[in-house]
Amino acid sequence: MAGFHATGRNGPPILRDGSDLPRPARRANVLILADQQDHDDLFTGRALTGESGQRMQPFLQSIGILKSYIVIRSLPVDTLDLSTTKINAIVNHAQTKKFTRPLSTKSGRRTPDLKLVLSFGKHAETLSQGLSLGNLTAVHLKAWKEQGALQDWQGQLSAIRQLDYKKDVANPSFAYDGKRGQIPRFDLPYGTLRWQGSSGDRARRPVDLSTNRLSSDYYKIFMPDWVFRLKLLASLKGGGAKDIVGQ
């Protein structure tokens, strides 16, 4: 990313705000800042689309938010191999704030109903505290892969219930059991496969066996087993359905 190299990391910006879908960007009532939790975002080009994002989606539904949200990664580059100290240094770097502040400011200008900020993870919380949020209310939650995340999310529901923000549905449940959902298709690029954004973490960064460190050359993505077990429809094959496995 141009200009981001000063922090020690490069990479493409990864957002989930619908701005590059084939329709005008949707308005947001909630701004979400989230720590990186996986590598799936690299393959979808959208923020928080692996296991953690799939857990977050039903949580958002439980507070009445179906599509009026914007998701921004606390850092738009891969930092899963870095120490907490190094990540903190990048989060607090002036270049990071220079990149993130316009995103949050722009979101507020184009979405007058934006009243609530949810941060998921320690670094997202730190970043949110350094932004000019004005009269926005911020609620800080653990990242899904942090210990005690489910209890933390459930515990914050009563506090969120008391807040005044515009919802997509009337009378949401404000109850979340931790189940995984799917990333809405309108959040993903056209042509994204159904098993992406719906089957947990699918991407990996392999280990370079010569150095015993994570490779800086490539990433891998794995198709889930249930896809291999699917049978081809007779209408597509022109005959009887045949099991894909073993063909």
N, C-alpha and C positions, 0 to 999 in steps of 0.2 A: 504494500500500500504506500503510495507516494507520501513521504513526510513522516510515516510511522516508524521508519527504520531507526530513528534516534532512540527509541525505547529499547532496542535490541531485538525486536521481532518484526518480521514482515508477513504480509498475507492480505487476502481480499477482505473487504468489509462484509460481515455476515449479519443481516438484519432479518426481521420478519414483520414487515409493516404493510405488505400488499402494494407498495408503491410502484413495483414494476410488473404487476399483473395487467392483463388487457382490459382494464377498467380504471376509473379514477380511484385514487387511494382512499380507503375507507376511513371514516372518522374514528377516533379512539376516545374511550372514556377512561382507559387504564394504560399507563406506561409501565412496561416490565423491563427491569434491568436484571440480567441473569449471568451467573458465572458459567464458563464452559464446563461441560460435564462429560463430553464424549467427542468423537470425531465425525459423527454422522452429518453435522452441519456442513462439512467440507463438500460432501457429495450432494446435498440438497440445496446448498446456497442460501439456507435460511437458518435463523438462530433457534437453538434448543429444539431440535427435531428428533433426537434419540430418546432413550428411555426416560430421562428426566423431563423432557418436554411433553412426552406422552403421559406422564403422571400429572404434569401441571395442567393439561387441558381439561380434565374433569374437575380439577380444583377451581379453575376459572368458571366453569359452568355452574359450580355450586354457589358462586357468589354473583351469579346472574350475568356473566360476561361470556358471550358466545363468539362474537367476531369483532367487537369494538375495542381492540387492544393493539398495542405495538410492542414488539419484543426486540430488545437490543442487548447484545452480549456485552458484558462489562469490559471485555477485551476482544476485539474482532480478529484475533490471531490465535494460533495454537500455543497454549502455555501449559498443557497437562504434564509436560516433562520438567517443568521448572519448580523450584522450591517456593514455599510461601513467601519467604523474604524477597525473592526475585520478583514474584508476581506483584507483591505490594509496591515494590519500587516502580514497576511499570504502571500500575494503577494510579500512583501519585505523581507520575511524570507529567510535566506540563504539556507534552505532545499528546498524551492520552486525553487530557481534559480539553485540549484544543479540538480534538476530533469529536469527542462525545458531547460537549456542551451545545454545539449547533444542532445536533440531532434532537436533543431533548427540547431545545428552544423552538426549533422548527415544528416539532410535534405539537407543542403547546399552542403555537400560532394557528396551525391549520385545524386544530381540534379544540374548539372552545369549550367542549364538554369534559375535557380532561381534568379530573380532580384527584385521581388516586395514582400513586406510584407504588409498585410492588418490587422489592429487590429480593432476589433468590441467591443467597451465598454471601460469604464474608466480604469478598472483593467488590461485589455489586453494591453492598451496603456502604462500603468505604467510598466508592465512586459517587453514589447518590448524595452522600453528605457533602461532597465537594462541588455539586452542581447548584445552579440557581433555580430552585424549584418553586420559588414564589409562594403562592398560597396552596400548593399541592400537598396533600397528606401522604406521607411515606410510611409504608408498613414493611418491616424487614423480616424475611423468613429464611430458614436454612435452605441450602441447596439440597436437592433430593438425595444425593449420595452421602450427605453428612449424617452422622449418627443422630438418631432421634428426630429426623426430618418429619416423619408422618405425625408424630405427636405435636411437633411445633406447628405444622400447617393446621392441624385440627384445632390447636389452642388459639390460633390467630383468627379463626372464623368468627368468634363472638365479637372480637374487636372490630373486624371489618363490617360486620352486620350493623354496627352503630354509626358507621360513616355515611356521609351524604355524597353519593356519586350516582351517575346515571347508569342504569342497567339495561341489558338487552331483553330481559324477561321480567315479568312481575312475580314477586314472591319466590325468589330462589330458595333452595333448601338450606343453604349454609351448612351442609353436611358432606363430609368427604371421607371415604373409606380406604383410600390409598390405591384403588384400582387404576390400571393403565387404560388410557383411551387412545385415540388416533389423532394425528395432526390433521386438521381440516385440509381437504384438497385445495381450497381456495388460498391456503397459505403456502402451497408448494408450486414449483414451476410446472408448466404444462408438460405432460408426458412423464411425470414422476411415477414410478412403479408403485403398485398398491402396497407392496410389502415394505416400502420405505416410509418411515414416519408412522409405522403401525406395529412393528415387531421388535421393539426394544432397540438396544444398541447393535448396529450392524457393521460398523466401521472399526478398523484397527490400524494402529501404527506399528508395524513390525519391528522386531529387534534385529539390529545388525550383529550377527554372530561374531564378526571379527573384532568388534569393539564392546560387545555386550551392552550397547546403548540403543535407544530408540533410533531407528533410521531417519535420516533427514532427506531421503531420496523419494520415498513413495508411501502411500497408504493403501489399505486393502478394504474391500467391502464384501460381506458375505450374505448370500441369499439364505433365508431361513428354511428349515427343513420342511415346513408345511407347504412351501411352494413346490418342492420336488415331489410331494405326495399328491399334488393335484392331478386330476384326469382331464385330458383334452375333451372338449365338448364334441359330440358327434357332428353337430352342425358345422364345426370348424374343420373337422377332419374328413367329412364326407363319408364317414363310416362309423363303426362302433368306437366307443371311447376307449382309448388305450392309456395305460398307466405310463406316465413320463419316466418313472424310475426304471432303469434297465434298458431303455430304448437306445 
